[in-house]
Amino acid sequence: MIAPLILFFQFLTTVPFSIGQRDPAPDFSAVTLDGQRFTNDALKGRTVLIEFWTTWCRFCRRDEPLLDSLLATKDRTRLTILAVNVNESRNTVRAYLARFPRISKVILTEETNLVATYSPRSLPLYVLIDHAGNIVAIRRGAMDERAFQSLVSAINDDLQQADPACCTK
């Protein structure tokens, strides 16, 4: 009885990203709506933020401008945001994107093993992977300013450690 209450409370609270895990990210492959392919190996050397979202999630929609502003201020050859839509149809996602365009790379559940691998139970879910391919942060739920600044700090730290020459392709 207590465990479900704790999980519910964690879902409702806004805390910064949990940082410092450094476990290797599970192998994945993904294809974006526009046909671009991604794998762990192809992204080595880059900082990767995976966002699990849906079109009906108001918290996901609220976070989208934060993610777009993050991409707008960073070197996109060194930072990749994979926006993985969870269990919605291609038509639903395309209609949403026509109204609310995204800068992030949008991926459908059917085009990746990421949803099966991370099994998001609440949305949005964020997973930050460093340039070496390790999970360094996970965030369940929407970001407030403190959580967003924590994410930006973790990304900046990783970008400083990564070799800028790795991602010139």
trRosetta pair geometry for C-beta under 8 A, 3 or more apart (Angstrom, degrees):
i j d omega theta_ij theta_ji phi_ij phi_ji
1 4 6.8 -59 -161 33 31 103
1 5 7.0 25 149 -12 63 112
2 5 5.6 -64 -156 41 38 113
2 6 6.2 40 151 -23 73 105
3 6 5.7 -54 -147 34 32 112
3 7 6.4 31 156 -16 65 105
4 7 5.6 -54 -147 39 35 111
4 8 6.2 36 155 -20 67 106
5 8 5.6 -53 -145 37 32 112
5 9 6.2 33 155 -19 65 106
6 9 5.7 -54 -146 37 30 111
6 10 6.4 32 153 -20 64 104
7 10 5.7 -52 -147 35 31 112
7 11 6.5 35 152 -22 63 104
8 11 5.6 -53 -153 32 32 115
8 12 6.6 23 154 -14 65 108
9 12 5.9 -61 -149 39 32 106
9 13 6.2 23 159 -17 68 111
10 13 6.2 -60 -140 37 28 104
10 140 6.9 40 139 79 105 130
10 141 8.0 -165 140 -19 67 135
11 122 5.1 -157 -125 -112 111 164
11 140 6.7 -69 -106 132 63 115
11 141 5.9 154 -158 -73 51 124
12 141 7.9 -158 -70 -122 7 152
13 141 7.8 116 75 73 45 168
14 141 6.6 -136 -101 118 66 127
14 142 6.9 -47 -105 84 111 78
14 143 7.3 111 -154 -151 113 25
14 144 4.3 76 153 -9 151 118
14 146 7.3 119 132 56 106 108
14 147 6.0 -104 177 -26 95 130
15 18 7.7 37 112 -57 116 79
15 147 6.9 90 106 -84 28 107
16 19 7.5 -37 130 -13 108 106
16 139 7.8 -81 160 -104 36 113
16 146 5.6 -91 -72 136 92 93
16 147 4.9 -178 -117 -106 46 59
16 149 7.9 -62 -118 70 112 77
16 150 3.6 111 -158 -40 115 166
16 151 8.0 -161 -164 -33 81 67
17 126 7.1 -74 -109 91 110 123
17 128 6.8 26 -166 0 151 132
17 137 4.0 24 160 -175 128 125
17 138 6.9 147 -162 64 85 24
17 139 4.5 -67 -106 -63 76 107
17 147 6.1 112 -33 -159 68 82
17 150 4.8 -174 22 118 91 119
17 151 5.4 110 -28 -75 136 74
17 154 6.3 -68 76 -10 147 149
18 21 7.2 57 123 -41 98 106
18 137 6.3 158 77 -149 47 66
18 138 5.5 -16 56 57 101 78
18 139 7.2 166 13 -79 71 56
19 128 7.9 -14 -110 59 84 136
19 136 6.1 10 -152 153 76 81
19 137 4.5 -17 -98 -93 71 101
19 150 6.9 -145 -32 172 129 107
19 154 5.4 -148 -117 -94 132 130
20 136 6.9 41 -55 -165 17 70
20 137 7.8 58 -1 -81 46 71
21 134 7.7 -169 96 161 80 97
21 135 5.3 -22 85 104 126 96
21 136 6.4 -177 46 -132 79 24
21 137 7.3 170 12 -71 102 27
21 138 7.1 29 -11 -6 145 103
22 130 7.8 -8 -114 12 70 135
22 134 4.8 6 -154 163 54 140
22 135 7.2 -152 -86 72 7 58
22 136 6.1 35 -74 -100 59 70
23 134 6.4 150 74 -159 24 86
23 135 5.1 -8 61 44 82 107
24 133 6.1 13 -147 122 79 97
24 134 5.6 -60 -95 -104 40 70
24 135 7.5 43 116 1 9 83
25 28 7.3 -59 145 1 108 109
25 40 6.1 179 90 -117 112 118
25 127 7.6 115 -121 151 112 126
25 129 4.7 -2 -56 -118 146 126
25 133 5.5 -118 29 175 103 70
25 134 6.5 -179 -22 -130 80 16
25 135 5.2 123 -80 -49 77 83
26 117 4.9 -167 83 -161 144 129
27 39 7.5 -5 -168 -169 81 94
27 40 5.4 -97 -128 0 56 136
28 38 7.9 4 109 112 97 91
28 39 6.7 -179 90 -143 55 55
28 40 6.0 106 38 -43 71 91
28 112 6.5 23 -179 -170 107 98
28 113 5.5 -154 -135 68 76 93
28 114 5.1 48 -148 -75 142 80
28 117 6.0 -89 -88 -5 108 160
29 37 7.2 -17 -170 -168 92 94
29 38 7.1 158 -157 88 46 55
29 39 4.9 -14 -102 -96 74 89
29 112 6.6 -161 95 -131 52 65
29 113 6.4 55 42 12 73 103
30 37 7.3 154 85 -155 48 50
30 38 4.7 -12 61 61 95 100
30 39 7.6 171 20 -75 68 45
30 82 6.2 71 92 -154 165 138
30 84 7.3 -91 -129 -96 141 105
30 107 4.7 -22 -175 -131 119 151
30 111 6.1 70 -160 124 62 89
30 112 3.7 8 -107 -100 85 116
30 113 7.9 -120 -69 26 73 60
30 114 6.1 7 -76 -20 120 120
31 35 6.4 -19 -176 -142 103 33
31 36 7.0 158 -156 76 56 39
31 37 5.4 -21 -100 -98 77 68
31 38 7.6 -178 -79 21 32 73
31 107 6.8 128 73 -130 37 95
31 111 4.2 -104 58 -177 89 117
31 112 7.1 -163 22 -61 59 78
32 35 6.6 -37 70 33 79 20
32 36 4.4 12 27 50 121 90
32 37 7.9 -128 7 -63 79 26
32 38 7.4 69 -35 -9 92 109
32 105 4.7 -87 -98 -175 132 94
32 106 6.0 91 -156 65 89 51
32 107 5.5 -74 -103 -78 53 74
32 111 7.6 177 -54 125 9 150
33 90 7.5 142 -125 -144 99 90
33 93 7.1 -150 -88 118 135 128
33 94 7.2 155 -155 -83 141 85
33 97 7.7 -144 44 -10 174 168
33 106 4.9 2 -7 86 118 102
33 107 7.3 -144 -31 -91 70 30
33 108 6.9 91 -79 -25 82 98
36 105 6.4 -89 74 -143 131 123
37 42 7.2 121 116 -10 83 172
38 42 5.7 -145 -148 77 49 129
38 43 6.0 37 -165 -48 99 115
38 80 7.4 165 -123 156 141 153
38 82 6.5 -136 75 -93 165 130
38 105 7.2 98 -31 127 142 157
38 107 7.9 -82 36 -78 123 138
39 42 4.6 94 48 7 78 103
39 43 7.0 -163 85 0 40 91
40 43 6.2 -78 -153 46 26 101
40 44 6.9 50 150 -53 66 85
40 133 5.7 65 -175 -138 105 117
41 44 5.8 -23 -155 -14 37 114
43 46 4.9 -86 -171 52 74 115
43 48 5.2 32 169 -62 142 135
43 80 6.2 -101 -132 39 115 146
43 129 7.5 60 121 98 132 133
43 133 7.7 124 92 -96 90 83
44 131 7.3 70 -178 174 50 59
44 132 7.5 16 -150 -146 85 24
44 133 5.6 -25 -106 -54 84 111
44 166 7.6 -105 119 179 71 131
45 78 7.9 -89 137 -131 79 72
45 131 5.3 5 -157 -166 22 96
45 162 6.2 115 -171 -164 56 115
45 163 6.6 -56 -144 58 101 91
45 166 3.1 -147 -164 151 136 140
45 167 5.4 -179 123 -56 113 88
46 77 7.7 -123 -106 148 112 45
46 78 5.7 -174 -128 -163 76 38
46 79 6.7 172 -174 -86 93 19
46 80 5.4 42 146 -1 140 106
46 131 6.2 153 52 -116 9 74
46 162 7.5 78 -105 -158 20 160
46 166 7.3 -152 -50 109 61 117
46 167 5.3 100 -78 -98 91 135
47 78 6.4 35 18 148 91 77
47 79 5.0 -19 70 -107 101 73
47 80 7.5 168 86 26 51 65
47 128 7.4 -10 -177 -169 93 90
47 129 7.3 163 -162 86 48 60
47 130 6.2 -27 -115 -138 78 41
47 131 5.7 -41 -63 -59 66 77
47 155 5.6 119 151 -145 153 78
47 158 4.6 117 -98 107 123 131
47 159 5.8 -64 -15 -66 141 77
47 162 6.7 -127 -41 -27 90 149
48 79 7.8 167 -84 -158 33 50
48 80 5.0 -14 -112 68 77 97
48 81 7.7 155 -162 -91 54 30
48 82 6.6 11 -172 -2 102 107
48 128 7.4 155 87 -157 53 45
48 129 4.3 -7 62 59 101 107
49 67 7.6 -157 105 -134 141 106
49 70 8.0 7 22 117 159 149
49 79 7.4 14 0 -174 101 94
49 80 7.4 -174 30 94 65 50
49 81 4.7 -16 69 -112 101 78
49 82 7.3 -178 90 27 50 66
49 126 6.3 -18 -171 -163 96 100
49 127 7.4 155 -158 78 48 47
49 128 5.4 -16 -105 -104 76 72
49 129 7.7 -167 -76 23 30 72
49 151 7.5 56 -115 -170 137 118
49 155 7.2 -32 -53 -89 119 121
50 81 7.9 166 -87 -160 24 53
50 82 4.9 -17 -113 67 71 105
50 84 6.2 10 -173 -5 94 119
50 114 6.3 -150 -160 -162 141 140
50 118 7.5 171 114 -30 141 161
50 126 7.0 151 80 -156 56 47
50 127 4.4 -6 55 56 107 97
50 128 7.9 -157 23 -72 70 28
50 129 7.1 47 -12 -9 102 108
51 60 7.7 127 163 -142 112 95
51 63 7.6 -169 -148 112 136 132
51 67 6.5 -29 -50 -102 159 154
51 81 6.3 15 -3 -177 113 99
51 82 7.0 176 26 87 68 51
51 83 4.9 -16 69 -113 109 64
51 84 6.8 171 83 24 49 72
51 104 6.7 -38 36 -157 128 165
51 124 5.8 -17 -168 -171 90 126
51 125 7.5 151 -158 78 43 49
51 126 5.5 -11 -103 -102 69 78
52 84 5.1 -28 -103 75 64 103
52 86 5.4 50 -177 -50 96 117
52 114 7.6 -162 -85 132 101 112
52 115 7.0 122 -127 -104 119 77
52 118 6.8 -150 -50 94 141 134
52 120 4.1 -170 118 -50 160 158
52 123 6.0 -112 113 -117 90 90
52 124 6.1 155 74 -160 62 66
52 125 4.2 5 43 52 118 96
52 126 7.7 -144 19 -66 75 36
53 57 5.9 -136 -162 52 72 137
53 60 3.8 127 -144 -150 104 136
53 83 6.0 -26 27 -169 125 91
53 84 7.2 132 23 72 71 50
53 85 6.2 -46 79 -104 75 55
53 86 6.9 173 72 1 22 94
53 123 6.0 121 -121 -169 40 118
53 124 5.1 -10 -88 -108 81 101
54 57 4.6 104 58 -14 86 106
54 60 6.2 150 45 11 52 161
54 85 6.3 95 -105 -157 48 76
54 86 5.3 -64 -66 53 95 92
54 87 7.5 -22 -101 58 116 80
54 88 5.9 130 -142 -34 87 128
54 123 5.8 22 8 163 97 173
55 85 7.3 17 -34 -140 81 118
55 88 6.0 116 4 -133 106 172
55 92 5.9 -142 11 154 151 101
55 93 6.6 -153 -51 -100 121 53
55 96 4.1 -123 -121 -86 124 152
57 60 3.6 65 94 5 117 114
57 61 6.6 167 94 -12 64 81
57 123 4.6 -83 -111 111 154 126
57 124 6.5 132 135 -55 149 74
58 61 5.6 -52 -148 38 37 113
58 62 6.2 41 152 -24 66 105
59 62 5.5 -50 -146 34 34 115
59 63 6.5 30 155 -17 64 106
59 123 6.9 153 68 115 111 73
59 124 6.0 -139 111 -3 100 87
59 141 6.8 -60 164 -167 157 60
59 142 3.5 -115 -166 -62 112 118
60 63 6.0 -63 -153 37 29 106
60 64 6.9 49 149 -46 62 93
60 123 5.7 -22 -55 151 115 108
60 124 4.6 125 -96 -61 80 106
60 142 7.7 -117 -55 -92 34 89
61 64 5.7 -32 -156 -3 36 120
61 100 6.9 -53 -135 -162 99 167
62 65 7.9 -56 176 23 36 96
62 142 6.0 17 74 -142 122 133
63 66 5.2 -58 -165 38 60 117
63 67 6.2 55 143 -21 85 103
63 124 5.9 -79 34 13 152 152
63 142 5.7 -157 -51 -142 113 79
63 143 5.4 93 -116 26 113 99
64 67 5.8 -59 -149 37 35 109
64 68 6.2 33 156 -18 69 107
64 100 6.9 45 119 164 170 120
64 102 6.5 -94 -154 -108 116 94
65 68 5.5 -53 -142 40 35 113
65 69 6.2 35 158 -20 67 104
66 69 5.9 -56 -148 36 28 108
66 70 6.4 33 150 -23 62 106
66 143 6.2 -123 89 74 168 132
66 148 5.3 -100 -162 -122 139 134
67 70 5.5 -51 -150 32 33 116
67 71 6.6 30 154 -14 65 103
67 81 5.8 138 -175 -165 113 163
67 83 7.6 108 139 -81 160 113
67 102 8.0 -2 95 -154 122 98
67 103 7.6 -171 120 56 87 101
67 104 5.9 -9 141 -51 129 124
68 71 5.9 -56 -149 39 33 108
68 72 6.2 35 152 -23 66 109
68 102 7.0 -135 -79 -150 106 56
68 103 4.7 119 -127 13 82 120
68 104 7.4 -97 -80 -26 67 85
69 72 5.4 -53 -144 36 33 116
69 73 6.4 18 161 -10 65 110
70 73 6.4 -72 -152 41 25 99
70 74 6.3 2 161 -4 65 120
70 79 7.7 -116 144 145 96 149
70 81 7.4 100 90 -56 119 140
70 151 7.7 -45 -107 117 149 117
70 152 6.7 -141 -117 -96 107 91
70 155 7.4 81 -168 43 121 170
71 74 6.2 -71 -134 45 29 99
71 76 6.2 46 -168 -93 89 100
71 79 6.9 -158 -114 105 66 117
71 81 5.9 -90 -71 7 118 128
71 103 4.8 -176 82 113 148 135
71 104 6.7 -160 -45 -73 151 65
72 103 7.0 -136 -55 -78 81 175
74 78 7.1 -114 161 72 101 95
74 79 4.4 6 128 26 139 147
74 155 7.2 -59 -99 148 152 132
74 159 7.2 -132 -149 -87 114 155
75 78 4.5 40 92 23 109 108
75 79 6.5 116 73 9 59 93
75 159 7.6 134 39 -149 107 130
75 164 7.9 20 91 -138 167 100
75 167 7.9 121 127 95 116 132
76 79 6.3 -71 -117 63 36 78
76 80 7.4 79 -169 -86 68 58
77 167 4.5 146 147 134 88 106
77 168 6.5 43 166 -105 148 30
77 169 7.8 151 -155 56 112 45
78 159 5.8 86 136 -130 132 98
78 162 6.5 152 -160 93 113 143
78 164 6.7 -45 -84 -127 138 67
78 166 7.9 92 -114 69 86 96
78 167 4.8 153 -87 61 63 157
79 155 6.5 41 -117 -167 128 121
79 159 6.8 -33 -60 -84 104 119
80 105 6.6 -6 -173 5 96 130
81 103 7.6 59 56 99 126 86
81 104 4.1 -75 103 -121 110 101
81 105 6.7 160 87 21 57 79
82 104 7.0 146 -122 177 7 105
82 105 5.2 -34 -110 74 58 106
82 107 5.8 3 -175 -1 96 129
82 114 7.4 -178 126 -73 136 170
83 102 5.9 -66 25 166 165 155
83 104 3.9 92 -24 114 116 136
83 105 6.5 165 20 75 79 45
83 106 4.9 -31 76 -101 108 62
83 107 6.8 157 79 20 50 75
84 107 4.8 -27 -106 73 67 107
84 108 8.0 129 -158 -121 62 4
84 109 7.2 87 174 -79 93 56
84 112 6.2 -89 -127 62 117 153
84 114 5.1 -110 -109 91 160 137
84 115 6.3 -170 156 -60 129 86
85 88 5.3 -74 159 42 119 106
85 93 5.1 -73 -67 -102 176 130
85 106 6.5 29 -24 -170 108 93
85 107 6.8 -171 17 85 75 48
85 108 5.5 -24 60 -111 109 53
85 109 6.6 -91 95 -28 70 78
86 109 5.9 73 -142 -69 35 116
86 115 5.7 140 -121 -119 80 124
86 120 6.0 -94 -92 60 148 128
86 123 6.6 -136 24 -87 143 133
87 109 5.1 36 -64 -22 45 159
87 115 7.2 142 -41 -160 80 158
88 92 4.5 -104 170 85 109 134
88 93 5.5 129 102 -53 115 91
88 108 7.5 -114 71 -136 68 92
88 109 7.6 122 26 -1 50 112
89 92 4.5 98 58 5 83 102
89 93 7.0 -155 93 -2 44 86
90 93 6.0 -61 -149 40 28 108
90 94 6.1 27 156 -18 66 110
90 108 6.1 -38 -85 -82 73 157
90 110 8.0 -57 -52 39 96 131
91 94 5.8 -54 -140 39 28 110
91 95 6.2 30 159 -19 64 107
92 95 6.0 -57 -149 36 26 110
92 96 6.4 27 153 -18 62 108
93 96 5.6 -55 -150 37 32 113
93 97 6.2 28 155 -17 67 108
93 106 6.7 160 171 165 126 133
93 108 6.3 -138 1 -90 162 99
94 97 5.7 -56 -144 40 30 109
94 98 6.5 40 153 -28 63 101
95 98 5.7 -48 -152 25 31 116
95 99 7.1 19 153 -6 61 105
96 99 6.1 -69 -160 43 33 103
96 100 5.9 -34 166 42 74 103
97 100 6.5 -77 -119 72 29 63
97 101 5.9 60 -177 -109 73 47
97 102 6.1 -70 -125 8 97 95
97 106 6.6 -78 -86 -32 139 171
98 101 7.7 22 -126 -68 13 76
102 106 5.8 105 69 -57 139 113
107 111 5.5 -133 -166 83 83 114
107 112 5.1 42 161 -25 131 136
107 114 7.2 66 107 29 143 136
108 111 4.8 81 60 10 83 106
108 112 7.5 159 80 8 44 94
109 112 6.9 -95 -151 51 26 86
109 115 4.7 -8 -130 -4 92 156
112 115 6.7 106 90 -2 98 84
113 116 5.2 -56 -167 48 68 113
113 117 5.5 74 134 -31 85 106
114 117 5.4 -57 -141 38 31 114
114 118 6.0 -3 172 8 69 111
115 118 6.8 -69 -134 51 22 86
115 119 7.3 76 166 -85 55 34
115 120 6.9 -67 -139 14 72 96
116 119 7.0 12 -165 -65 26 75
118 125 6.7 168 143 122 129 143
118 127 6.3 -115 -114 -39 147 145
120 123 6.0 66 151 -78 131 77
120 125 4.1 -151 -122 7 114 144
121 125 7.9 87 35 -66 52 136
121 140 7.9 -4 61 -141 85 129
122 125 6.7 118 79 -64 63 96
122 140 5.3 69 70 -177 116 105
122 141 6.1 -9 127 -67 127 74
124 139 7.9 20 104 105 92 97
124 141 7.0 71 57 -173 63 8
124 142 6.4 88 28 -84 98 54
125 138 7.5 -15 -174 -168 88 89
125 139 7.2 165 -159 87 44 58
125 140 5.5 -8 -113 -111 80 65
126 137 7.5 -13 117 116 101 96
126 138 6.9 159 88 -157 64 42
126 139 4.1 6 52 52 110 101
126 140 8.0 -147 28 -66 70 29
126 143 7.7 26 -13 -55 149 113
126 151 7.3 -32 141 -109 155 133
127 135 6.1 -52 -171 -131 100 106
127 137 7.5 161 -157 89 37 59
127 138 5.5 -4 -107 -107 68 79
128 135 7.1 106 76 -158 54 59
128 136 5.3 -60 103 65 102 87
128 137 3.9 18 39 53 122 99
128 138 7.4 -141 20 -65 77 38
128 151 6.9 -178 -67 -141 139 85
128 154 5.9 60 139 120 166 136
128 155 7.1 -116 -146 -72 130 80
128 158 7.9 -171 164 -16 113 153
129 133 6.4 -8 177 -148 113 32
129 134 6.7 159 -155 77 70 28
129 135 5.8 -42 -98 -92 72 50
129 136 7.0 132 -126 9 21 85
130 133 7.2 -49 74 17 69 19
130 134 5.1 -6 39 58 107 84
130 136 4.8 71 -39 -26 106 131
130 158 4.6 -145 -132 -130 88 129
130 161 7.7 -8 -170 73 120 130
130 162 7.8 -169 176 -65 82 107
131 158 5.7 161 -14 174 93 100
131 159 7.9 127 -48 -94 123 35
131 161 6.7 -168 30 93 131 93
131 162 3.6 157 -71 -98 165 116
131 163 7.7 157 164 22 149 66
131 166 7.2 109 -166 64 119 160
135 138 6.8 15 176 -51 119 97
136 154 6.2 168 118 -174 122 122
136 158 6.9 -179 29 -72 164 129
137 150 7.8 166 -145 136 147 101
137 151 7.0 177 117 -111 156 69
137 154 5.3 17 -28 -178 147 171
139 143 6.7 24 157 -81 153 92
139 147 6.2 108 -138 -172 140 123
139 151 7.1 -47 -27 -76 148 114
143 147 4.1 -141 -145 93 80 119
143 148 4.6 101 153 -60 131 82
143 151 6.8 -40 -125 -9 145 137
144 147 5.3 93 46 13 63 102
144 148 7.1 -125 99 -6 30 93
145 148 5.7 -57 -145 38 31 112
145 149 6.2 29 157 -18 66 106
146 149 5.9 -55 -148 37 28 109
146 150 6.4 32 151 -21 62 106
147 150 5.5 -53 -150 34 33 116
147 151 6.5 36 151 -20 65 102
148 151 5.6 -52 -152 34 34 113
148 152 6.4 34 151 -18 66 104
149 152 5.5 -49 -143 37 35 113
149 153 6.2 40 154 -22 64 105
150 153 5.7 -53 -149 35 29 114
150 154 6.5 28 153 -17 63 105
151 154 5.8 -57 -150 36 31 109
151 155 6.3 28 154 -16 66 107
152 155 5.7 -56 -147 39 31 111
152 156 6.2 31 155 -19 66 107
153 156 5.8 -54 -144 37 28 111
153 157 6.4 32 155 -21 63 105
154 157 5.7 -51 -148 33 30 113
154 158 6.5 25 155 -15 63 107
155 158 5.9 -60 -150 39 31 107
155 159 6.2 30 154 -20 67 108
156 159 5.7 -54 -142 37 31 111
156 160 6.4 33 157 -21 64 105
157 160 6.0 -59 -155 33 28 111
157 161 6.7 19 153 -13 63 110
158 161 5.7 -60 -149 39 35 108
158 162 6.2 36 156 -27 70 108
159 162 5.8 -52 -141 30 31 112
162 166 6.4 -88 171 28 100 136
162 167 7.8 25 147 -13 131 120
163 166 4.6 100 82 -29 96 104
164 167 7.1 -76 -168 38 43 93
164 168 7.9 64 146 -56 69 93
165 168 6.2 -29 -159 -19 48 118
